[in-house]
Amino acid sequence: MSGVVSNASPLIAFQAAQATRAARQPLRHGAGRAGVGAGESEALALALELRADRVLLDELAGRKLAQRLGLPVIGSVGVLLAAKRRHLIPSVREPLDALRKGGFRMDDELYEHALGKAGELS
């Protein structure tokens, strides 16, 4: 099955076309010991269950565990870059600024890297 599984990140609407449901089985890979919260753990369990194409995670601990589990990961910044490449949005700068203003933690290096990949560096 294909699809993207999210942990209710700021871009949860990206997945609006798909029904939301919980995983049938909890993650049994020491998520708590890996510093992964309940939302990320649920997203990872569901991604494994559905054999999702990607799991949408932004938290570093969740991303590392997903990679150990063999799950391809994309973050909110990656989704925005993909949307721009597909001409779904004209720019990544405004959504990135809105995420940062709303409390999304993104260091200046990632912000500049994203703008560079999008061809929006001034």
trRosetta pair geometry for C-beta under 8 A, 3 or more apart (Angstrom, degrees):
i j d omega theta_ij theta_ji phi_ij phi_ji
1 50 5.1 -83 82 180 130 78
1 51 5.4 118 43 63 77 94
1 52 7.2 -28 98 -83 91 47
2 52 7.2 74 -165 -150 33 46
2 53 4.7 29 -153 -40 82 114
3 15 7.9 71 -179 -137 98 105
3 18 6.1 91 -147 -99 129 159
3 50 6.2 -47 55 144 122 137
3 52 5.1 -73 77 -130 78 88
3 53 6.2 152 46 12 25 94
4 14 7.1 -42 89 119 146 113
4 15 5.9 -130 83 -93 101 108
4 52 6.3 102 -117 -176 19 121
4 53 6.5 -47 -71 62 62 96
4 54 5.0 -12 -115 72 84 94
4 55 7.2 150 -164 -107 64 22
4 56 5.5 51 170 -32 110 108
4 74 7.3 -51 -134 48 120 124
5 15 8.0 69 -122 -115 22 153
5 43 5.2 151 137 -166 103 79
5 44 7.9 155 107 -77 136 20
5 46 5.0 171 -146 99 141 106
5 47 4.0 -142 41 -75 145 85
5 50 6.5 147 -61 46 124 134
5 52 4.6 -111 -13 -64 105 169
5 54 7.6 -167 28 100 68 50
5 55 4.9 -25 67 -117 96 76
5 56 6.8 -164 89 18 41 80
6 9 5.6 -107 -169 16 108 93
6 11 7.2 -133 -130 86 146 79
6 12 5.6 174 114 -113 148 67
6 14 7.1 126 -61 62 148 107
6 15 5.4 -149 2 -13 127 146
6 43 6.1 -76 130 -125 18 127
6 55 7.6 160 -83 -169 32 59
6 56 4.0 -16 -102 62 81 121
6 57 7.9 175 -142 -62 52 53
7 39 4.3 101 -178 144 100 96
7 40 4.8 -2 -116 -89 158 50
7 42 6.9 126 -123 67 84 88
7 43 3.7 -81 -73 -29 83 146
7 55 7.8 47 -31 173 94 98
7 56 7.0 -151 11 90 71 76
7 57 5.8 50 5 -103 125 79
7 59 7.8 -57 75 14 153 111
7 62 6.8 -57 -22 -162 161 162
8 12 5.2 3 -138 -82 48 132
8 39 5.6 -85 35 -155 110 131
8 43 8.0 -138 1 -64 69 120
9 12 6.2 161 58 -53 53 74
9 56 5.8 -117 16 135 134 107
9 57 7.2 180 -56 -120 130 27
9 58 5.5 119 -125 -8 130 115
9 75 7.9 -173 -145 -161 165 62
9 76 5.6 -150 150 -65 136 110
10 76 5.8 34 55 -116 101 148
10 99 5.8 138 95 -123 167 97
10 102 6.9 119 -122 94 137 142
10 104 5.8 -50 -23 -80 150 127
11 14 4.5 25 154 -18 99 121
11 56 6.9 -110 76 177 111 144
11 76 5.0 158 -9 -124 125 92
11 79 5.4 145 142 82 170 158
11 80 7.9 -136 -88 -51 145 83
12 15 6.2 -61 -174 37 51 104
12 16 7.9 89 132 -64 66 74
13 16 5.0 3 -165 -47 59 115
14 56 7.2 145 72 -99 138 165
14 79 5.8 -46 -111 -168 160 145
15 18 5.3 -52 176 41 86 109
15 20 7.9 96 118 -82 118 87
15 56 7.5 -140 -44 12 124 147
21 46 7.5 153 89 -130 75 129
22 42 6.6 -62 -144 -160 80 118
22 46 7.2 -125 -176 -78 31 119
23 26 6.9 121 93 -92 124 31
23 27 7.6 46 93 -45 167 73
23 42 5.8 -167 4 -160 113 66
23 45 3.7 47 -148 114 177 110
23 46 4.1 -125 -72 -68 94 71
23 48 8.0 40 -133 53 131 89
23 49 5.3 159 -141 -6 91 146
24 49 6.1 143 25 -134 94 149
25 28 7.4 -35 149 -25 110 106
25 45 6.3 -147 89 -170 64 119
25 49 6.9 155 37 -83 90 121
26 41 7.1 9 -167 149 86 114
26 42 7.9 -53 -128 -95 70 63
26 45 5.8 -85 -160 -99 29 157
27 31 4.9 65 96 -34 133 131
27 41 4.7 -133 27 -170 133 85
27 42 7.6 -123 -16 -73 108 25
27 44 5.3 37 -92 90 142 109
27 45 4.1 -122 -56 -67 80 98
27 48 7.5 118 -108 16 86 137
29 34 7.7 2 119 -14 88 138
29 44 7.8 -93 43 133 127 137
29 65 6.8 138 107 -168 125 110
29 68 7.6 164 166 102 139 117
29 69 6.3 -108 -43 -84 177 112
30 33 4.2 -38 179 42 101 118
30 34 5.7 103 116 -25 87 96
31 34 5.6 -64 -148 40 32 109
31 36 4.1 -79 -174 70 87 122
31 40 7.2 177 -166 98 123 94
31 41 4.0 103 148 -106 165 109
31 44 6.9 170 -101 53 129 143
31 65 6.4 72 -117 -162 74 165
32 35 7.9 57 177 -59 31 17
32 36 7.0 -88 -72 58 25 74
32 41 7.6 4 -52 -77 65 145
34 61 5.7 147 139 -178 84 102
34 64 7.2 -158 -179 89 118 108
34 65 4.9 96 135 -78 158 121
35 61 3.9 -115 94 -127 102 154
36 40 4.6 -116 -170 92 95 126
36 41 5.3 124 124 -62 112 84
36 44 7.3 -4 174 -4 152 143
36 59 7.5 138 -126 103 67 131
36 61 5.0 -158 -73 127 67 109
36 62 5.0 110 -128 -86 102 70
36 65 5.3 -35 -58 2 143 155
37 40 5.2 91 57 16 74 101
37 41 6.7 -133 102 -7 35 95
37 59 7.3 55 14 52 107 174
37 62 7.5 -45 32 -63 77 115
38 41 5.6 -57 -143 38 28 114
38 42 6.2 30 158 -20 64 106
39 42 5.8 -55 -149 35 28 110
39 43 6.4 27 153 -17 63 107
40 43 5.6 -55 -148 37 33 112
40 44 6.2 32 154 -19 67 106
40 57 6.0 69 -130 -129 100 121
40 59 5.9 -83 -74 53 142 130
40 61 7.3 107 104 92 169 91
40 62 3.5 -110 -155 -104 140 130
40 65 7.6 101 145 53 120 132
41 44 5.8 -55 -148 37 29 110
41 45 6.4 29 154 -19 64 106
42 45 5.8 -54 -146 36 30 111
42 46 6.3 26 157 -15 65 109
43 46 5.9 -59 -147 41 28 108
43 47 6.2 32 154 -23 65 108
43 55 5.7 120 148 -164 104 112
43 56 7.4 -100 -168 60 141 66
43 57 6.5 156 103 -76 147 101
43 62 7.4 36 65 -166 123 132
44 47 5.6 -52 -143 34 30 113
44 48 6.5 30 157 -17 63 103
44 55 6.3 42 -97 -149 56 163
44 57 7.9 21 -64 -64 89 141
44 62 6.9 -151 -49 -158 118 89
44 65 6.4 -32 -105 113 159 114
44 66 5.8 -136 -110 -89 106 82
44 69 6.5 111 -169 27 113 163
44 71 6.8 -160 -139 11 80 162
45 48 6.0 -57 -154 36 29 109
45 49 6.3 29 151 -19 64 111
46 49 5.4 -55 -144 39 33 115
46 50 5.9 15 163 -5 69 112
46 52 7.4 46 121 -30 76 131
47 50 6.3 -64 -138 48 25 97
47 51 8.0 80 165 -96 53 6
47 52 4.2 -76 -143 30 74 127
47 54 7.9 -68 -139 126 125 24
47 55 4.1 -34 -88 -80 158 114
47 66 7.3 11 76 -132 157 106
47 71 5.3 58 129 -137 136 142
48 51 7.4 16 -175 -73 29 46
48 69 6.5 -77 -79 166 117 133
48 71 6.9 -85 -70 -71 73 123
52 55 6.0 99 87 -67 137 72
52 71 7.3 32 68 -148 97 109
53 72 6.8 -40 155 60 54 127
54 71 7.5 110 -148 168 35 86
54 72 4.8 -65 -105 99 74 99
54 73 6.6 121 -163 -124 87 14
54 74 4.8 18 175 2 142 108
55 66 5.2 -141 63 -134 135 139
55 71 5.0 21 1 153 122 132
55 72 7.3 148 16 82 72 51
55 73 5.7 -35 67 -108 84 67
55 74 7.6 163 75 29 36 69
56 73 7.9 130 -104 -161 20 64
56 74 5.7 -32 -103 78 67 85
56 75 7.1 116 -161 -120 65 24
56 76 7.4 77 -175 -66 104 59
56 79 6.8 25 -127 -54 119 130
57 62 4.3 -137 -169 116 139 122
57 63 5.1 -175 101 -71 119 71
57 66 6.0 173 22 -23 148 147
57 73 5.7 -55 44 -148 103 111
57 75 6.6 -55 86 -97 45 73
58 62 7.8 39 57 60 37 126
58 63 7.6 -36 172 -48 8 115
58 75 4.8 95 -100 -147 67 102
58 76 5.4 -3 -79 -3 123 102
58 104 7.6 -67 176 -157 163 101
59 62 4.4 73 75 14 99 111
59 63 6.7 -174 88 -12 48 88
60 63 5.6 -58 -145 37 31 112
60 64 6.3 30 159 -19 67 105
61 64 5.9 -54 -149 35 29 110
61 65 6.5 25 155 -14 64 107
62 65 5.9 -57 -146 39 31 108
62 66 6.2 35 154 -22 65 106
63 66 5.7 -53 -147 34 30 114
63 67 6.5 30 154 -18 63 105
63 73 5.0 110 -140 179 82 165
63 75 7.2 -20 -90 -69 130 107
64 67 5.8 -55 -152 35 31 110
64 68 6.5 32 151 -18 64 104
65 68 5.5 -52 -149 36 36 113
65 69 6.3 29 153 -14 67 108
66 69 5.7 -63 -149 42 31 108
66 71 4.2 -80 -173 71 86 114
66 72 8.0 -45 150 82 113 11
66 73 4.8 106 101 -72 141 115
67 70 7.6 52 -176 -70 32 19
67 71 7.1 -93 -72 58 27 67
67 73 6.3 -60 -59 -8 83 125
74 78 4.2 -130 -164 95 87 140
74 79 6.0 106 142 -56 119 77
74 82 7.6 -5 -160 -18 143 138
75 78 4.9 102 50 8 64 103
75 79 7.2 -118 105 -6 37 88
76 79 5.6 -51 -150 32 34 114
76 80 6.6 34 152 -17 65 103
76 99 6.6 144 134 -123 143 153
76 104 7.1 -83 72 -155 159 144
77 80 5.7 -54 -153 36 34 111
77 81 6.4 33 151 -18 66 105
77 92 7.8 65 -154 -173 69 134
77 96 7.1 48 -114 -105 87 105
77 106 7.1 126 -63 -124 124 133
77 110 6.5 -117 -68 167 168 110
77 114 4.9 -104 -165 -96 117 135
78 81 5.6 -53 -145 37 33 111
78 82 6.3 34 155 -18 66 105
79 82 5.7 -54 -148 38 30 111
79 83 6.3 34 151 -22 64 106
80 83 5.5 -52 -147 34 32 114
80 84 6.5 32 154 -18 64 102
80 89 7.0 -48 -155 51 73 150
80 92 4.6 103 147 -131 117 104
80 95 5.4 -168 -122 89 130 137
80 96 6.7 147 133 -59 172 86
80 114 7.2 34 83 -168 122 129
80 118 8.0 -37 127 -78 97 135
81 84 5.8 -53 -150 35 32 110
81 85 6.4 34 152 -19 65 105
81 92 6.2 3 -79 -84 56 150
81 114 6.4 -127 -65 -149 110 86
81 117 5.6 -10 -129 113 133 127
81 118 6.0 -126 -118 -72 80 93
82 85 5.6 -52 -147 36 33 113
82 86 6.3 19 157 -7 66 110
83 86 6.0 -65 -147 46 29 102
83 88 4.2 -84 -166 66 81 117
83 89 4.7 40 131 9 115 108
83 92 7.9 130 68 -89 100 89
84 87 7.4 33 -177 -79 35 29
84 88 7.3 -88 -66 49 23 74
84 89 5.5 -55 -81 71 66 90
84 90 7.6 11 -126 136 86 10
84 91 6.9 36 -112 -131 120 11
84 92 5.3 -65 -45 -47 141 97
84 118 5.3 16 99 -133 168 105
89 92 7.0 95 103 -77 129 55
89 95 6.8 -14 -175 -19 160 134
91 94 5.7 80 92 6 112 95
91 95 7.8 166 102 7 71 87
91 118 7.2 92 -156 157 54 138
91 120 6.2 103 -150 -103 93 144
92 95 6.0 -67 -159 50 50 103
92 96 5.5 50 149 -25 82 113
92 114 5.9 -122 127 153 144 108
92 115 6.9 -155 80 -95 111 54
92 118 4.5 -135 18 -84 124 164
92 120 6.4 -161 47 12 89 151
93 96 5.8 -64 -146 40 25 111
93 97 6.1 25 159 -19 65 109
93 115 6.3 53 -86 -110 88 102
93 118 7.6 -162 -39 93 74 149
93 120 5.3 -146 -46 157 109 149
94 97 5.7 -54 -144 37 29 111
94 98 6.3 30 156 -19 64 106
95 98 5.5 -53 -145 37 35 113
95 99 6.3 39 155 -22 66 102
96 99 5.7 -51 -149 33 32 112
96 100 6.4 29 154 -16 64 106
96 106 7.2 -101 -164 87 93 166
96 111 6.2 132 168 -136 133 86
96 114 6.1 155 -96 101 147 145
96 115 7.5 -110 41 -63 165 87
97 100 5.8 -56 -148 39 31 110
97 101 6.1 31 154 -19 66 109
98 101 5.7 -54 -143 39 30 112
98 102 6.2 25 157 -16 64 112
99 102 5.8 -65 -149 42 27 108
99 104 3.8 -31 165 34 90 149
99 106 6.8 56 111 -10 117 135
100 103 8.0 131 180 3 27 9
100 104 5.8 -76 -79 64 34 90
100 106 5.7 -86 -88 44 94 111
100 111 7.2 22 -67 -97 139 130
106 110 5.1 -113 -171 82 88 125
106 111 5.5 107 132 -60 114 91
107 110 5.3 94 59 11 74 99
107 111 7.0 -136 102 -5 38 93
108 111 5.4 -56 -145 39 35 116
108 112 6.0 33 158 -17 70 107
109 112 6.1 -56 -146 39 26 106
109 113 6.2 29 154 -22 62 109
110 113 5.5 -54 -144 37 31 115
110 114 6.3 33 156 -21 65 104
111 114 6.0 -56 -152 34 26 109
111 115 6.5 23 153 -15 62 107
112 115 5.7 -55 -147 39 33 111
112 116 6.2 36 153 -21 66 106
112 121 6.9 54 -163 -108 75 110
113 116 5.7 -56 -150 36 29 113
113 117 6.4 28 154 -18 65 105
114 117 5.8 -54 -146 37 31 109
114 118 6.2 21 156 -10 65 112
115 118 5.8 -64 -146 45 29 107
115 120 4.5 -98 -161 80 79 94
115 121 4.9 113 125 -73 105 68
116 119 7.6 38 -178 -70 30 26
116 120 7.7 -99 -59 51 19 62
116 121 4.8 21 -87 -39 66 128
